[in-house]
């Protein structure tokens, strides 16, 4: 499910003008801040190393890998309250409120 959402998000970013943004930043491509997923692959496309479709595919793949590493790291922390993204807002608020109350009681 998360991989599908990542793929869709990359497609939406491309539709919203990510390539145009990267082209404007191209003269600064050596900056460390631009050595991130999304920029790196599109700089390689601009350099003629890959077709656009391949660059977009690489963005999706590298974003999925990054998300997997983040989840692996975050799952080690038992204090994180995991809330499903598609939960009704009222239920989210209830879960958060309950957690805050339990934290407050534990600190007393």
C-alpha positions as CSV (number, residue, x, y, z in Angstrom):
1,X,0.0,0.0,0.0
2,X,2.7,2.5,0.9
3,X,4.6,1.7,-2.3
4,X,1.5,2.5,-4.4
5,X,1.1,5.8,-2.5
6,X,4.8,6.7,-3.2
7,X,4.4,5.9,-6.9
8,X,1.3,8.1,-7.1
9,X,3.0,10.9,-5.1
10,X,6.0,10.9,-7.6
11,X,3.6,11.1,-10.5
12,X,1.7,14.0,-8.9
13,X,5.0,15.8,-8.2
14,X,6.0,15.4,-11.9
15,X,2.6,16.7,-13.0
16,X,3.0,19.7,-10.6
17,X,6.3,20.7,-12.2
18,X,9.1,18.9,-10.5
19,X,11.1,18.7,-13.8
20,X,10.7,22.4,-14.4
21,X,12.0,23.1,-10.8
22,X,15.0,20.8,-11.4
23,X,15.8,22.5,-14.6
24,X,16.0,25.8,-12.8
25,X,18.2,24.3,-10.1
26,X,20.5,22.5,-12.6
27,X,23.3,25.1,-12.4
28,X,23.5,24.4,-8.7
29,X,23.3,20.6,-9.0
30,X,26.6,20.0,-7.2
31,X,25.2,21.4,-3.9
32,X,24.9,18.8,-1.2
33,X,21.3,19.8,-0.6
34,X,20.4,18.8,-4.2
35,X,21.9,15.3,-3.9
36,X,18.6,13.9,-2.8
37,X,16.0,11.5,-4.3
38,X,14.2,13.2,-7.1
39,X,16.7,15.8,-7.9
40,X,19.6,13.4,-8.5
41,X,17.7,11.2,-11.0
42,X,16.3,14.2,-12.9
43,X,19.8,15.8,-13.1
44,X,21.0,12.5,-14.7
45,X,18.1,12.7,-17.2
46,X,19.0,16.3,-18.1
47,X,22.6,15.1,-18.5
48,X,21.3,12.7,-21.1
49,X,22.1,9.5,-19.1
50,X,18.6,8.2,-19.1
51,X,15.2,8.7,-20.8
52,X,12.7,10.6,-18.6
53,X,10.6,7.5,-18.0
54,X,13.7,5.7,-16.5
55,X,14.5,8.7,-14.3
56,X,10.9,8.8,-12.9
57,X,11.1,5.0,-12.4
58,X,14.4,5.5,-10.5
59,X,12.8,8.2,-8.3
60,X,10.0,5.9,-7.4
61,X,12.4,3.0,-6.6
62,X,14.8,5.1,-4.6
63,X,11.9,6.8,-2.7
64,X,10.5,3.3,-1.8
65,X,14.0,2.2,-0.6
66,X,14.3,5.4,1.5
67,X,10.8,4.9,3.0
68,X,11.7,1.3,3.9
69,X,14.9,2.4,5.7
70,X,12.9,5.0,7.6
71,X,10.2,2.5,8.7
72,X,12.9,0.0,9.8
73,X,14.5,2.7,12.0
74,X,11.2,4.1,13.3
75,X,9.8,0.7,14.2
76,X,12.5,0.3,16.7
77,X,11.0,3.1,18.8
78,X,8.2,1.6,20.9
79,X,6.9,5.1,22.0
80,X,5.7,6.0,18.5
81,X,2.0,6.1,18.1
82,X,1.2,4.7,14.7
83,X,-2.0,6.0,13.2
84,X,-3.3,4.7,9.9
85,X,-3.4,7.4,7.3
86,X,-6.9,6.6,6.3
87,X,-8.4,6.6,9.8
88,X,-11.3,9.0,10.3
89,X,-10.1,12.4,11.8
90,X,-12.2,11.9,14.9
91,X,-10.6,8.6,15.6
92,X,-7.2,10.0,15.1
93,X,-7.9,12.8,17.6
94,X,-9.2,10.2,20.0
95,X,-6.0,8.1,19.7
96,X,-3.8,11.1,20.2
97,X,-5.8,12.4,23.1
98,X,-5.7,9.0,24.8
99,X,-1.9,8.8,24.3
100,X,-1.4,12.2,25.7
101,X,-3.5,11.4,28.8
102,X,-1.6,8.2,29.4
103,X,1.7,10.1,29.1
104,X,0.5,12.7,31.5
105,X,-0.6,10.1,34.1
106,X,2.7,8.3,33.7
107,X,4.7,11.4,34.5
108,X,2.8,12.1,37.7
